[in-house]
């Protein structure tokens, strides 16, 4: 495989990463010859970080590495297509792809779901979400009930700021409960859409 690194002034070629199983486009990075060589040798996708000015293995801090499955170069020999198996979320936002609908501001709740899933795997000492999950489903459900009561109480008063804060707490804990039950917000939205169409 011949890659024309000299085509670009900085000797970096675009590298598009695609999920080997789902075919989703996951991210775009840049590689120089050294990054490509390291990727081939280690089997873990490595880029050249323009901001850090050094080689950067995807997931070197989070552990969410990209395991190399195949490499291909385009017809002009100046762009790479990498097929990989992601070990966790790819985007820094916690989404599985950098083009996820969850990355848009109007879809913040979907992004929050991803964050809850990530925090769930942390140690209970370092994450409130993980601590709540460690206490089990009954405690999570109880917490949702407590937040619902607090929201109702604030709704009867005239402090809008407190009402909104309690509403946010209720929604956050409801997303945790959905996750604990193995469901997602998308499934709830689907039921609402179905009802709306009747």
KEKOL-530611 format. One record per residue: residue number from 1; x, y, z of N, C-alpha, C in turn. Coordinates in pm, 1 decimal. Layout:
% KEKOL-530611
lumti,n.xx,n.yy,n.zz,ca.xx,ca.yy,ca.zz,c.xx,c.yy,c.zz
NUM,X,Y,Z,X,Y,Z,X,Y,Z
...
***
This chain:
% KEKOL-530611
lumti,n.xx,n.yy,n.zz,ca.xx,ca.yy,ca.zz,c.xx,c.yy,c.zz
1,85.1,-119.1,0.0,0.0,0.0,0.0,88.7,124.2,0.0
2,68.1,208.9,-101.1,148.3,329.8,-114.1,63.0,450.8,-78.3
3,111.2,529.5,17.1,40.0,649.8,59.7,125.3,771.0,25.2
4,65.0,869.8,-41.5,138.0,989.5,-84.7,132.5,1097.0,24.5
5,218.8,1081.7,125.2,223.3,1178.7,235.0,275.5,1314.3,188.3
6,355.3,1313.9,81.5,417.1,1438.1,33.1,316.7,1529.8,-35.9
7,197.2,1481.4,-60.0,96.7,1561.6,-129.6,52.5,1681.9,-47.7
8,58.9,1668.2,85.3,16.9,1776.1,174.3,139.7,1841.3,237.9
9,137.1,1973.6,256.9,253.4,2045.1,311.3,300.1,1992.7,447.0
10,205.7,1946.9,532.1,243.0,1898.3,665.1,266.8,1747.3,668.2
11,260.2,1683.8,550.8,281.9,1538.0,537.7,180.3,1456.2,617.2
12,62.5,1511.7,639.8,-45.0,1441.5,710.5,-158.0,1411.9,612.6
13,-202.0,1286.4,611.1,-314.3,1249.5,524.8,-437.6,1225.0,610.5
14,-556.8,1258.5,558.6,-679.4,1228.9,632.3,-697.1,1077.9,647.1
15,-746.0,1037.2,764.4,-771.3,895.9,791.0,-913.6,882.9,844.3
16,-1000.8,826.6,761.6,-1141.1,807.3,799.3,-1153.0,671.7,867.4
17,-1215.7,671.0,985.5,-1230.8,545.9,1060.4,-1375.4,499.7,1053.5
18,-1392.0,373.8,1015.4,-1524.5,314.1,999.7,-1533.8,190.8,1088.5
19,-1649.9,171.7,1150.9,-1672.5,52.0,1232.9,-1676.7,-69.6,1141.4
20,-1593.9,-166.5,1172.0,-1581.9,-284.9,1087.3,-1711.1,-365.6,1080.4
21,-1790.7,-361.0,1187.6,-1913.4,-440.6,1190.4,-2035.7,-363.5,1142.8
22,-2054.1,-241.4,1194.6,-2175.5,-165.6,1161.2,-2158.7,-79.1,1036.7
23,-2034.9,-57.3,994.1,-2001.1,29.3,880.1,-2025.2,177.4,908.2
24,-2054.5,213.2,1033.1,-2070.9,354.6,1068.5,-1936.9,426.2,1055.0
25,-1941.8,549.9,1006.1,-1822.1,632.9,1007.4,-1806.7,685.5,1148.8
26,-1691.8,657.8,1210.1,-1672.5,689.7,1351.2,-1605.1,824.2,1374.7
27,-1498.9,849.7,1298.9,-1423.0,972.3,1322.1,-1329.0,999.8,1205.7
28,-1270.2,1117.0,1208.9,-1167.7,1154.9,1112.8,-1044.4,1197.9,1190.6
29,-930.4,1144.3,1153.0,-804.0,1185.1,1213.8,-701.6,1207.9,1103.7
30,-577.2,1235.0,1143.8,-471.4,1256.3,1045.9,-352.0,1167.7,1081.4
31,-288.8,1114.5,979.1,-173.9,1026.7,999.4,-54.3,1075.1,918.1
32,62.7,1062.9,979.5,185.7,1073.4,902.7,239.9,930.6,885.6
33,354.6,917.5,822.5,408.7,783.8,795.7,434.0,706.7,924.6
34,479.6,776.7,1027.3,509.9,712.0,1155.1,382.4,661.4,1223.5
35,275.8,740.1,1217.9,148.8,698.6,1278.1,93.7,575.2,1207.0
36,105.1,573.7,1075.2,58.3,458.2,998.5,138.9,334.0,1034.8
37,270.5,351.1,1045.2,357.8,238.0,1080.1,323.8,183.0,1219.0
38,302.4,273.1,1314.5,269.4,229.0,1450.2,134.3,158.8,1453.9
39,39.4,209.3,1377.0,-92.5,146.9,1369.0,-80.9,4.1,1317.2
40,-2.6,-13.7,1212.8,15.4,-147.6,1154.8,89.1,-241.1,1250.0
41,185.6,-188.2,1321.6,266.8,-271.9,1411.2,191.1,-312.3,1537.7
42,115.3,-220.0,1595.1,50.0,-246.6,1722.9,-92.2,-301.0,1707.4
43,-154.6,-274.4,1592.0,-294.1,-315.2,1574.4,-391.6,-220.7,1643.0
44,-340.8,-107.8,1692.2,-424.6,-6.0,1756.0,-408.4,123.8,1677.6
45,-522.5,182.9,1639.8,-518.9,299.8,1551.5,-452.6,417.9,1621.7
46,-349.6,469.9,1554.3,-271.1,581.0,1607.5,-269.2,693.4,1504.6
47,-288.6,814.7,1551.1,-289.9,932.1,1464.0,-172.4,1022.8,1497.7
48,-158.9,1127.5,1416.3,-70.3,1236.5,1454.6,-160.8,1350.6,1499.5
49,-147.5,1389.6,1624.9,-230.2,1496.7,1680.2,-169.7,1631.7,1644.3
50,-246.1,1710.9,1570.2,-197.6,1843.3,1531.8,-193.2,1937.5,1650.8
51,-283.7,1918.0,1747.6,-284.6,2006.1,1864.9,-172.3,1969.8,1962.4
52,-146.3,1838.7,1979.1,-41.5,1795.0,2071.8,95.5,1786.9,2006.1
53,96.3,1791.0,1874.0,220.6,1783.6,1797.2,300.3,1655.7,1827.9
54,227.8,1544.0,1831.1,292.0,1415.0,1857.8,200.9,1302.3,1814.1
55,254.8,1180.4,1812.8,171.4,1064.4,1786.1,71.5,1049.1,1899.9
56,-48.8,1006.7,1865.6,-155.8,993.6,1963.7,-237.8,869.8,1931.6
57,-231.0,772.1,2021.1,-311.8,652.5,2003.0,-451.8,680.5,2054.8
58,-551.2,660.4,1970.9,-689.6,682.0,2012.5,-719.6,594.3,2133.5
59,-768.4,656.3,2242.0,-801.5,581.7,2363.1,-686.0,563.8,2459.1
60,-575.9,634.3,2437.2,-459.9,615.4,2524.6,-488.0,656.6,2668.7
61,-584.9,745.1,2689.0,-623.0,784.4,2825.1,-751.7,716.6,2870.5
62,-851.3,710.4,2782.4,-982.2,654.8,2819.9,-986.0,502.2,2816.3
63,-895.0,442.3,2740.7,-899.1,297.1,2722.2,-988.4,255.8,2606.9
64,-1056.0,352.0,2544.2,-1146.5,323.2,2432.9,-1068.5,322.0,2301.5
65,-981.1,225.2,2289.2,-895.4,217.3,2171.0,-973.5,165.9,2051.1
66,-914.8,186.1,1934.0,-969.6,134.5,1809.3,-879.5,20.3,1763.6
67,-932.8,-101.0,1764.0,-854.8,-216.6,1719.7,-861.8,-226.0,1567.4
68,-745.8,-223.9,1505.6,-736.8,-224.2,1360.1,-788.6,-354.2,1300.4
69,-872.1,-341.9,1197.5,-918.7,-458.6,1122.6,-865.4,-457.6,980.4
70,-866.6,-338.9,916.0,-811.0,-330.9,780.3,-776.1,-187.2,746.6
71,-688.6,-172.2,647.5,-645.2,-41.2,599.4,-658.6,-38.7,447.8
72,-703.1,73.7,393.5,-710.1,89.8,248.3,-679.0,234.3,214.1
73,-623.8,255.3,96.5,-594.4,390.3,50.7,-682.5,419.0,-70.2
74,-719.6,545.1,-88.9,-809.6,579.3,-199.9,-735.6,582.5,-333.4
75,-809.2,614.2,-440.0,-753.9,608.9,-575.5,-641.7,709.6,-599.3
76,-637.7,818.2,-519.5,-531.5,918.9,-534.0,-415.4,895.2,-437.9
77,-424.5,790.1,-359.8,-319.4,755.7,-262.2,-296.6,863.3,-157.3
78,-402.1,942.1,-126.3,-381.2,1050.8,-30.4,-485.2,1054.6,82.4
79,-566.6,951.6,92.8,-664.6,942.0,201.6,-678.1,796.0,242.9
80,-676.1,772.5,373.7,-686.4,636.0,425.4,-827.5,604.9,473.0
81,-868.4,480.5,452.0,-991.0,428.9,510.1,-950.3,317.1,606.1
82,-982.1,339.1,733.9,-945.7,242.1,837.0,-1072.8,176.3,888.2
83,-1075.7,45.7,885.0,-1186.3,-26.5,947.8,-1135.3,-79.2,1080.7
84,-1212.8,-54.1,1185.7,-1165.8,-85.8,1320.4,-1280.2,-133.8,1407.8
85,-1240.8,-196.5,1518.2,-1337.7,-236.1,1620.1,-1318.8,-144.3,1739.7
86,-1419.5,-58.7,1771.0,-1403.7,35.1,1882.7,-1430.7,-32.5,2016.7
87,-1342.3,-9.8,2112.7,-1361.7,-61.9,2248.3,-1419.6,48.4,2335.9
88,-1541.8,88.2,2305.7,-1607.1,194.5,2380.6,-1641.8,310.2,2290.0
89,-1697.2,417.4,2347.5,-1735.6,534.6,2268.6,-1615.3,593.4,2196.6
90,-1637.8,646.3,2077.2,-1528.7,701.7,1997.8,-1516.3,852.4,2017.7
91,-1628.8,921.5,2022.6,-1626.5,1067.3,2033.9,-1596.3,1111.5,2177.4
92,-1529.1,1225.9,2190.9,-1497.2,1278.2,2324.5,-1623.0,1315.2,2402.3
93,-1737.2,1327.7,2331.7,-1862.3,1359.7,2399.8,-1925.1,1237.5,2465.4
94,-1871.0,1120.1,2434.6,-1928.2,996.9,2487.0,-2016.2,924.0,2387.5
95,-2034.6,982.1,2269.5,-2114.9,917.5,2165.4,-2031.2,813.5,2091.7
96,-2100.1,723.1,2022.0,-2028.0,616.2,1952.9,-1964.1,663.5,1823.7
97,-2004.9,779.6,1772.5,-1946.1,836.0,1652.0,-1944.2,988.1,1662.3
98,-1850.4,1051.6,1596.2,-1840.6,1197.3,1599.9,-1951.7,1264.6,1519.9
99,-2029.0,1184.9,1446.5,-2141.6,1239.0,1370.7,-2274.3,1196.1,1430.2
100,-2272.2,1155.5,1555.1,-2393.7,1108.1,1619.6,-2493.6,1221.2,1637.0
101,-2623.2,1187.9,1624.5,-2728.4,1286.7,1650.4,-2720.9,1336.4,1793.8
102,-2654.7,1258.9,1879.3,-2643.6,1296.5,2019.1,-2549.5,1414.3,2039.1
103,-2469.0,1446.4,1938.6,-2372.1,1553.9,1952.8,-2430.8,1691.4,1923.1
104,-2556.8,1696.3,1880.5,-2619.7,1824.3,1853.7,-2681.2,1879.5,1981.7
105,-2675.0,2010.7,1996.9,-2721.8,2074.6,2120.5,-2868.0,2043.2,2149.8
106,-2949.1,2028.5,2042.6,-3091.2,2003.4,2065.3,-3118.1,1857.6,2103.7
107,-3013.7,1777.4,2110.3,-3027.7,1637.5,2151.2,-2945.6,1609.9,2277.9
108,-2938.5,1708.0,2364.6,-2855.7,1695.5,2484.2,-2895.8,1577.1,2571.1
109,-3024.1,1544.2,2575.9,-3068.2,1433.1,2660.3,-3009.3,1300.0,2612.9
110,-2993.1,1285.0,2480.7,-2930.1,1162.8,2428.7,-2782.6,1158.4,2470.0
111,-2718.3,1273.7,2463.8,-2578.5,1284.1,2508.6,-2568.7,1249.0,2656.8
112,-2664.7,1298.4,2735.4,-2665.8,1270.3,2878.6,-2681.8,1120.6,2905.2
113,-2762.1,1054.3,2823.2,-2775.5,908.6,2834.5,-2640.8,839.7,2815.9
114,-2563.7,885.9,2717.9,-2430.9,827.3,2693.8,-2339.2,849.3,2813.3
115,-2346.1,967.8,2871.7,-2263.1,998.9,2987.7,-2300.6,909.1,3105.4
116,-2430.1,888.2,3125.6,-2476.9,799.7,3233.3,-2421.9,658.9,3212.7
117,-2425.4,610.5,3088.3,-2372.9,477.0,3058.7,-2223.4,467.8,3089.7
118,-2149.4,574.8,3057.5,-2005.3,577.8,3086.5,-1978.9,581.1,3236.6
119,-2050.6,669.5,3307.9,-2028.5,684.8,3451.8,-2070.2,559.7,3528.3
120,-2165.8,486.9,3475.0,-2213.6,363.7,3537.5,-2099.0,263.7,3555.2
121,-2001.2,271.2,3465.5,-1889.5,177.1,3467.5,-1773.5,224.6,3555.1
122,-1785.7,344.5,3610.3,-1679.5,398.6,3695.4,-1687.9,337.5,3834.9
123,-1593.6,374.2,3919.0,-1598.3,324.1,4056.2,-1697.0,408.4,4136.7
124,-1771.6,346.4,4228.0,-1869.7,420.3,4309.2,-1808.0,534.5,4389.1
125,-1678.7,523.7,4419.6,-1611.1,629.0,4496.9,-1589.8,755.0,4413.2
126,-1584.1,739.2,4280.7,-1550.8,853.5,4195.5,-1670.6,910.1,4119.4
127,-1785.0,843.0,4124.6,-1898.8,887.2,4044.3,-2029.9,868.7,4119.7
128,-2109.6,975.6,4125.0,-2241.0,968.8,4188.7,-2329.9,866.2,4117.6
129,-2322.6,866.2,3983.4,-2404.7,772.8,3905.2,-2367.0,628.8,3937.7
130,-2237.0,599.1,3938.5,-2191.6,463.0,3969.8,-2232.2,423.5,4111.8
131,-2224.4,517.9,4204.1,-2263.1,491.2,4343.3,-2411.2,455.4,4351.9
132,-2494.5,528.5,4276.0,-2637.4,501.5,4274.8,-2666.0,363.4,4214.7
133,-2598.2,329.6,4106.5,-2615.7,197.6,4044.5,-2572.0,86.2,4139.5
134,-2468.1,113.0,4217.5,-2419.1,9.7,4309.8,-2520.0,-22.9,4418.8
135,-2612.9,69.6,4443.8,-2714.7,48.0,4547.4,-2835.8,-29.1,4495.2
136,-2843.1,-47.7,4363.9,-2947.9,-131.9,4307.0,-3069.6,-57.1,4256.7
137,-3154.6,-132.3,4187.2,-3272.9,-76.8,4121.5,-3370.6,-11.6,4218.9
138,-3392.0,-73.3,4334.9,-3487.4,-17.6,4430.8,-3447.1,122.0,4476.0
139,-3318.3,141.3,4500.3,-3268.9,272.5,4544.0,-3283.5,375.8,4432.3
140,-3256.7,332.9,4308.5,-3270.3,424.0,4194.7,-3416.2,466.2,4179.1
141,-3506.7,369.5,4186.2,-3650.6,398.8,4174.7,-3696.7,489.5,4288.8
142,-3646.1,463.3,4407.4,-3680.5,546.1,4523.3,-3634.9,689.8,4501.8
143,-3515.1,705.5,4446.2,-3460.3,839.1,4421.2,-3547.3,916.0,4321.0
144,-3597.5,845.7,4218.2,-3686.9,909.4,4121.4,-3814.7,955.6,4191.7
145,-3866.3,872.1,4280.6,-3985.4,909.2,4356.8,-3961.7,1032.0,4442.6
146,-3846.7,1036.9,4508.2,-3813.2,1152.2,4592.6,-3805.1,1280.3,4508.8
147,-3740.4,1269.8,4393.2,-3726.2,1388.0,4307.0,-3861.1,1431.6,4251.7
148,-3950.5,1335.2,4224.3,-4084.8,1368.4,4174.7,-4163.3,1445.8,4280.9
149,-4154.1,1400.4,4406.2,-4223.3,1468.5,4515.7,-4169.8,1610.4,4532.7
150,-4036.3,1624.7,4527.9,-3975.6,1756.5,4542.8,-4016.6,1850.1,4429.3
151,-4031.2,1795.2,4309.1,-4074.5,1875.8,4195.1,-4217.5,1924.0,4214.3
152,-4303.9,1835.6,4261.2,-4443.6,1872.5,4286.0,-4452.0,1980.9,4394.1
153,-4374.0,1965.6,4499.8,-4373.6,2065.4,4608.0,-4332.3,2202.0,4554.8
154,-4225.7,2205.0,4474.8,-4177.9,2332.6,4420.1,-4277.0,2389.9,4319.0
155,-4352.9,2303.4,4250.8,-4452.0,2350.7,4153.4,-4562.3,2429.6,4222.6
156,-4588.6,2396.1,4348.9,-4696.0,2462.4,4423.9,-4650.2,2595.9,4482.8
157,-4517.9,2618.4,4485.0,-4465.1,2745.4,4535.3,-4441.8,2840.8,4418.2
158,-4385.4,2956.5,4447.8,-4365.4,3057.5,4343.3,-4219.0,3079.4,4306.0
159,-4132.5,2986.4,4345.6,-3990.5,3001.6,4312.6,-3960.6,2921.9,4185.3
160,-3962.3,2992.0,4072.7,-3942.7,2925.3,3942.4,-3805.6,2859.4,3930.7
161,-3704.4,2923.9,3988.1,-3568.4,2869.6,3979.1,-3559.4,2733.5,4048.2
162,-3615.2,2723.9,4168.7,-3614.0,2596.4,4241.1,-3695.7,2490.3,4168.9
163,-3809.3,2531.0,4111.4,-3892.1,2436.6,4036.7,-3814.1,2378.3,3918.0
164,-3744.2,2464.2,3845.0,-3667.3,2417.4,3729.2,-3552.2,2326.9,3771.2
165,-3486.9,2359.8,3881.6,-3376.3,2275.9,3929.8,-3425.7,2138.6,3972.8
166,-3539.6,2134.7,4040.9,-3596.2,2005.5,4081.2,-3642.8,1926.2,3959.1
167,-3694.5,1996.7,3859.2,-3734.9,1931.1,3735.0,-3614.3,1867.1,3666.5
168,-3501.7,1937.4,3667.0,-3378.8,1883.5,3608.0,-3332.0,1760.4,3684.9
169,-3338.8,1766.3,3818.0,-3300.8,1650.9,3900.8,-3389.0,1529.8,3870.0
170,-3518.8,1556.0,3855.1,-3613.2,1447.7,3825.4,-3581.8,1383.6,3690.5
171,-3559.0,1466.2,3590.3,-3530.2,1414.9,3456.4,-3400.0,1335.0,3454.2
172,-3299.0,1385.0,3522.7,-3169.4,1316.5,3529.8,-3184.2,1178.2,3594.0
173,-3253.7,1172.9,3706.2,-3269.4,1044.8,3775.1,-3361.2,949.4,3698.6
174,-3456.1,1006.0,3622.4,-3540.9,922.2,3538.6,-3457.5,854.1,3429.0
175,-3361.4,927.2,3371.3,-3273.1,868.4,3270.2,-3188.9,756.1,3330.8
176,-3148.0,773.1,3455.5,-3073.8,667.6,3525.0,-3162.1,544.7,3543.5
177,-3287.5,567.0,3581.9,-3381.3,455.8,3600.6,-3406.6,382.1,3468.8
178,-3423.6,456.6,3361.0,-3441.9,393.7,3229.6,-3323.9,302.6,3197.4
179,-3203.5,353.0,3219.6,-3082.6,275.6,3193.8,-3079.4,150.2,3280.6
180,-3113.4,166.5,3407.5,-3111.7,53.2,3500.9,-3210.2,-55.7,3459.8
181,-3319.2,-15.3,3395.0,-3420.3,-110.4,3348.6,-3388.2,-166.1,3209.4
182,-3279.9,-115.0,3149.2,-3239.8,-164.6,3017.7,-3310.3,-98.0,2901.0
183,-3366.7,20.8,2925.8,-3437.8,92.8,2820.5,-3369.6,225.5,2789.9
184,-3416.6,291.8,2685.4,-3359.0,419.8,2646.0,-3468.3,523.0,2624.4
185,-3427.7,648.1,2623.3,-3519.3,758.4,2599.0,-3584.4,745.1,2461.3
186,-3509.9,692.4,2365.6,-3561.7,675.7,2229.9,-3685.6,585.4,2229.4
187,-3685.5,483.2,2313.8,-3799.9,392.4,2320.8,-3923.1,463.1,2378.9
188,-3900.4,547.1,2478.8,-4011.0,623.8,2537.6,-4066.0,722.7,2435.3
189,-3976.5,789.0,2362.1,-4018.8,882.9,2258.7,-4100.0,809.9,2151.8
190,-4059.0,688.7,2119.2,-4131.3,609.6,2020.0,-4275.9,584.9,2061.0
191,-4296.6,556.6,2188.8,-4434.0,535.0,2239.4,-4514.8,664.1,2230.9
192,-4452.9,776.0,2267.0,-4521.9,906.1,2259.3,-4557.2,939.8,2115.8
193,-4464.7,911.2,2022.6,-4491.8,939.3,1880.6,-4605.4,852.8,1829.0
194,-4606.8,727.2,1873.2,-4713.2,634.7,1832.3,-4848.8,683.6,1882.7
195,-4852.0,727.4,2007.7,-4977.3,779.8,2064.2,-5022.4,907.0,1990.3
196,-4923.9,989.3,1955.9,-4955.3,1116.1,1888.8,-5016.4,1093.2,1750.3
197,-4974.3,985.2,1685.2,-5019.6,958.5,1548.6,-5161.0,899.9,1543.9
198,-5214.5,859.6,1660.7,-5349.1,799.1,1664.1,-5457.0,906.8,1664.3
***
